[in-house]
């Protein structure tokens, strides 16, 4: 009886130790995602809840699934915890599929803005026009593209900029619409006395 109890305690210690390792990895990647969002996305004027939730939404795979896979591998490595490891790997696959929307049969329709202004820096005119035509096919009004000199602005990513919290869904909808064609980063810019866009303004900056 005591031998079985000692054996269970050892198995539990192994499982608990590996869970702690996976939790630390998840916490570190989550913290890194928050820092990355602040440094590269220039997100300002967000509530504490939005600040904590956005990185989780954007980098959920690295924060949740990858640590679970590592945990599963660590558990499988030892014979005593192999069954638990297999269960964890199956769980990580299940979470991954849900996160990718495999089981979402009726996703909510995306919200698109009425108008989008395009600025291109190093992108060619043909590339920018293809994006403009794509947006127009979705009944979005897109004024003529503005050419910005590279020496004036340097971008690491294509940016979708919005200026009012009420336009955040339109920015997300624009990103989803363009996701199969270009990668973009959503940027919130707070209006200032020198920057006074009207509500509903969405800008697409092509690097």
C-alpha positions as CSV (number, residue, x, y, z in Angstrom):
1,X,0.0,0.0,0.0
2,X,2.8,2.4,0.9
3,X,4.7,1.5,-2.2
4,X,1.7,2.4,-4.4
5,X,1.3,5.6,-2.5
6,X,5.0,6.5,-2.9
7,X,4.8,5.7,-6.6
8,X,1.7,8.0,-7.1
9,X,3.5,10.7,-5.2
10,X,6.5,10.4,-7.5
11,X,4.3,10.5,-10.6
12,X,2.5,13.6,-9.2
13,X,5.8,15.3,-8.5
14,X,6.9,14.7,-12.1
15,X,3.7,15.9,-13.5
16,X,3.6,19.0,-11.3
17,X,7.2,19.9,-12.0
18,X,6.6,19.7,-15.8
19,X,3.3,21.8,-15.4
20,X,5.3,24.5,-13.6
21,X,7.9,24.5,-16.5
22,X,5.1,24.9,-19.1
23,X,3.4,27.6,-17.0
24,X,6.6,29.6,-16.8
25,X,7.1,29.3,-20.6
26,X,3.5,30.5,-21.2
27,X,4.0,33.4,-18.8
28,X,7.2,34.5,-20.4
29,X,5.8,34.3,-23.9
30,X,2.7,36.2,-22.8
31,X,4.8,38.9,-21.2
32,X,6.9,39.1,-24.3
33,X,3.8,39.4,-26.4
34,X,2.6,42.4,-24.3
35,X,5.9,44.1,-24.6
36,X,6.1,43.4,-28.4
37,X,2.6,44.9,-28.8
38,X,3.5,48.1,-27.0
39,X,6.9,48.5,-28.8
40,X,5.7,47.7,-32.4
41,X,2.0,48.4,-32.4
42,X,2.1,51.7,-30.6
43,X,-1.1,50.8,-28.9
44,X,-2.3,53.6,-26.6
45,X,-5.4,54.7,-24.8
46,X,-6.5,51.1,-24.1
47,X,-8.1,49.9,-20.9
48,X,-6.3,47.5,-18.7
49,X,-8.5,44.6,-19.9
50,X,-7.9,45.4,-23.6
51,X,-4.2,45.7,-23.0
52,X,-4.1,42.2,-21.4
53,X,-6.5,40.6,-23.9
54,X,-5.1,41.8,-27.3
55,X,-1.8,40.0,-27.0
56,X,-3.6,36.8,-26.0
57,X,-5.9,37.1,-29.0
58,X,-3.0,37.8,-31.4
59,X,-0.5,35.3,-30.1
60,X,-2.7,32.6,-28.5
61,X,-0.9,29.8,-30.3
62,X,2.5,30.6,-28.9
63,X,1.1,31.5,-25.5
64,X,-1.2,28.5,-25.0
65,X,-0.6,25.7,-27.5
66,X,3.2,25.7,-27.7
67,X,3.6,25.3,-23.9
68,X,1.0,22.5,-23.9
69,X,2.9,20.7,-26.6
70,X,6.2,21.1,-24.6
71,X,4.4,19.8,-21.5
72,X,3.1,16.8,-23.4
73,X,6.6,16.0,-24.7
74,X,8.1,16.3,-21.3
75,X,5.5,14.0,-19.8
76,X,5.9,11.4,-22.6
77,X,9.7,11.4,-22.1
78,X,9.2,9.4,-18.9
79,X,7.4,6.1,-18.9
80,X,5.5,6.8,-15.7
81,X,3.8,9.9,-17.1
82,X,3.5,8.8,-20.7
83,X,-0.3,8.4,-20.7
84,X,-0.7,11.9,-19.2
85,X,1.6,13.3,-21.9
86,X,-0.5,11.8,-24.7
87,X,-3.7,13.3,-23.2
88,X,-2.0,16.7,-23.0
89,X,-0.9,16.5,-26.7
90,X,-4.4,15.5,-27.7
91,X,-5.8,18.5,-25.7
92,X,-3.3,20.9,-27.3
93,X,-4.4,19.7,-30.8
94,X,-8.1,20.2,-29.8
95,X,-7.4,23.7,-28.5
96,X,-5.4,24.5,-31.7
97,X,-8.3,23.4,-33.9
98,X,-10.8,25.4,-31.9
99,X,-8.5,28.5,-32.0
100,X,-8.4,28.3,-35.8
101,X,-12.1,28.3,-36.0
102,X,-12.6,24.7,-37.3
103,X,-15.7,24.3,-35.2
104,X,-17.1,27.7,-35.8
105,X,-19.9,27.1,-38.3
106,X,-21.5,30.5,-38.1
107,X,-18.8,33.1,-37.6
108,X,-20.0,36.7,-37.2
109,X,-19.8,38.8,-40.3
110,X,-16.9,41.2,-40.4
111,X,-17.4,44.9,-40.0
112,X,-15.9,47.0,-42.8
113,X,-15.4,50.8,-43.0
114,X,-17.2,52.9,-45.6
115,X,-13.9,54.5,-46.7
116,X,-10.2,53.7,-46.5
117,X,-7.3,55.9,-47.3
118,X,-4.2,54.2,-48.7
119,X,-0.6,55.5,-48.4
120,X,2.2,53.7,-50.0
121,X,5.9,54.1,-49.2
122,X,8.1,51.5,-50.9
123,X,5.3,49.4,-52.3
124,X,4.9,49.7,-56.1
125,X,1.9,51.4,-57.7
126,X,0.7,48.1,-59.1
127,X,0.8,46.4,-55.7
128,X,-1.1,49.3,-54.1
129,X,-3.7,49.4,-56.9
130,X,-4.4,45.6,-56.5
131,X,-5.1,46.2,-52.8
132,X,-7.3,49.2,-53.7
133,X,-9.3,47.2,-56.2
134,X,-9.8,44.5,-53.6
135,X,-11.2,46.9,-51.2
136,X,-13.4,48.5,-53.8
137,X,-14.8,45.1,-54.6
138,X,-16.1,45.0,-51.1
139,X,-18.0,48.2,-51.6
140,X,-15.4,50.4,-49.8
141,X,-14.8,53.9,-51.1
142,X,-11.0,54.2,-51.6
143,X,-9.7,57.6,-52.8
144,X,-6.6,57.8,-55.0
145,X,-3.5,56.4,-53.4
146,X,-1.1,58.8,-51.8
147,X,2.7,58.3,-52.3
148,X,4.8,59.0,-49.2
149,X,8.5,59.5,-49.7
150,X,10.5,56.8,-47.9
151,X,12.8,59.3,-46.3
152,X,9.8,60.8,-44.4
153,X,8.4,57.6,-43.0
154,X,9.9,54.2,-42.3
155,X,7.6,51.2,-41.5
156,X,8.5,47.7,-40.4
157,X,5.0,46.4,-41.2
158,X,2.0,47.3,-43.3
159,X,-0.3,49.2,-40.9
160,X,-4.0,49.7,-40.5
161,X,-4.5,52.8,-38.5
162,X,-7.6,54.0,-36.7
163,X,-8.2,57.0,-34.4
164,X,-11.3,56.3,-32.4
165,X,-12.3,53.4,-30.2
166,X,-15.6,53.1,-32.0
167,X,-13.7,52.3,-35.3
168,X,-11.7,49.3,-33.8
169,X,-14.1,46.7,-35.3
170,X,-13.7,48.3,-38.8
171,X,-9.9,48.1,-38.4
172,X,-10.2,44.4,-37.5
173,X,-12.6,43.8,-40.4
174,X,-10.1,45.4,-42.8
175,X,-7.3,43.2,-41.5
176,X,-9.4,40.1,-41.9
177,X,-10.4,41.2,-45.5
178,X,-6.7,41.6,-46.4
179,X,-5.3,38.7,-44.5
180,X,-5.1,36.4,-47.5
181,X,-3.2,39.0,-49.5
182,X,-0.9,41.0,-47.2
183,X,0.1,40.9,-43.5
184,X,-0.9,44.0,-41.5
185,X,-0.7,45.3,-38.0
186,X,-3.5,47.3,-36.4
187,X,-2.4,50.6,-34.9
188,X,-4.4,52.9,-32.7
189,X,-3.4,56.5,-32.8
190,X,-4.9,59.0,-30.5
191,X,-6.0,62.3,-32.1
192,X,-4.1,65.4,-31.1
193,X,-4.5,69.1,-31.8
194,X,-2.3,68.7,-34.9
195,X,-3.9,65.4,-35.9
196,X,-7.6,65.8,-36.2
197,X,-9.1,63.0,-38.3
198,X,-12.9,62.6,-38.5
199,X,-14.6,59.7,-36.8
200,X,-14.7,56.6,-39.1
201,X,-11.3,57.3,-40.6
202,X,-9.3,54.2,-41.5
203,X,-5.9,54.4,-43.1
204,X,-3.9,51.6,-44.8
205,X,-0.1,52.3,-44.8
206,X,1.8,50.0,-47.2
207,X,5.5,49.7,-46.3
